[in-house]
Amino acid sequence: MTVEEQAMDEQRNSRLLRLIQFVDEHYMHKIRLSDFARQEGRSVSYMSHFVKDTMNQTFQDYVTSVRFNRARQMIAEGTESLVSISLASGFSDYRYFSQAFLKTYGMTAHELTRTMIQDVLKQSGITATAGIGTNLYLCKVAMDIVAK
């Protein structure tokens, strides 16, 4: 690899890291590729091709995957309602969130919640709110059970 090719790779990797950081910082709000393109001093068309070439998906598909990952984490924590989770994850309305979740995972967010509760019950004998997550009371109960 030539020095020029290495420099181009480093520039591409730096831009990709900035894009990932940009999405991580803004996924919970309305986010547009044009905002990142402006930040980078590039056209939307250029950035669209950049994302597709480096991530093998569109910018919006990547943002949606980040939002779903956050929603799934929050569902596992079991501390928020599904409506709150959808909004905190950056989805503008719960109905869209539910439909997109079903399309992506083959089950609704509510069904995922029930599945997590059943899995925790089978593995630990504890009925959780949704996963064990950050529910410290359930963690204490689980430790008490194990200690006996």
Secondary structure, 3 states (H helix, E strand, C coil): CCHHHHHHHHHHHHHHHHHHHHHHHHCCCCCCHHHHHHHHCCCHHHHHHHHHHHHCCCHHHHHHHHHHHHHHHHHHHCCCCHHHHHHHCCCCCHHHHHHHHHHHHCCCHHHHHHHHHHHHHHHHCCCCCCCCCCCHHHHHHHHHHHHC
